[in-house]
């Protein structure tokens, strides 16, 4: 007598639920949050023309990559990422390099 597909599926699901789970914990200590005031960098949806008007010419313009084209402009202290000709993200740099956090396994 063979098992029905429903019983087999249920048995496999129950066996998977009983499997051990492993994870890593990323521990970040003693970091002060960086507060960025509105207007210090471009915001999402802003056009390239508006970014040029507000922040001037970037230090470096990188060529478009991918589809849709993603373009990066580097300014002193931050980079701006565009999708086509609109701001997708702007990213602040940290002046000082922070040490890499330790990753401890969970037991």
N, C-alpha and C positions, 0 to 999 in steps of 0.2 A: 504494500500500500504506500503510495507516494504522498508527500505533503502538498497541500495546495499552495499556490503562489502567495496568497495572503499570509499564511503562516510563515513561509520562508522570509518574506519581507519584514514581518514583525520581529522575527528572531534576529535578523541582521541589524535592524534598528536598535533593538535592546542590547545586542552585543557591542555596537558602536558606542552607545551611551555609557557603557561600563568601562570603556578604554581610558587609560590614564591620560591626563592633560598636562602639558608642560607650557610654561610661559616665562618670559623675562620681565624684569621690573626695571624701568628706567628711573633712576633716582637723581633728581636735580636739587642741589642744595645751594643756599646762600646766593641766590640770584635776585637782583633788584629788577623790578619790571621797568621796561623802557616806555615812557609816556611820550607819544608823538601828538603834538597839537594839530588840529585840523588846519590845512593850508600850508603845512610844511612840506608836503609832497603831493603829487598828483593823485586824484581819486578815480575810482572805477568809472568808466564811461566817458571820461574826459577825452577830447580829440587831441591828436598830435599837434595841431595848430595851436590849441589852447595851452598845451604843455609848453610849447616853444615861447608863447607870449608870457607865461607866468614864470618860467624857470630858465629861459634862454637856451642857447645851444648846448647839447650834452657834450660831455668830455669825449665820449665815444658812441658811435651808432653801430650796432651789429646787424649783419644781414639777416633777412627773414629765414626762418627755419620751419619746416613742416607744412601741414595743410589742415586747418587754416594757418596762414602764415603768422608766426609769433616773432615779434621784433623786440629787441632789448636796447634801451638807451641807458648809458651810464652817466650819472652826475656825481659830484662830490658828495658822498654820504648816502646815496641811494641809487637804485636802478628802477627803471620803469619798463614794464612788459606790456606790449600792445598786441591785440589781435586785430588784424587788418590795420585800421588807423585809430583805434580807440583803446584807452587804458584798460588793461585786464587786472594788473596788480602793480603796486610799487613796493619795493622792499628796502628797508633801512639796513645799512651796514653798521656793525659795531666797530668802534675805533680800537678797542682793545680786544685781543683774542681771549676768549674764555676757555678754560680747560675743559676737555671732553669729560662728560659725566661717566661714572662707572656703571656698568650693566651687571646686575647681580642675578643669578638664576634663582627662580622660586623653587623651593623644595617641598 
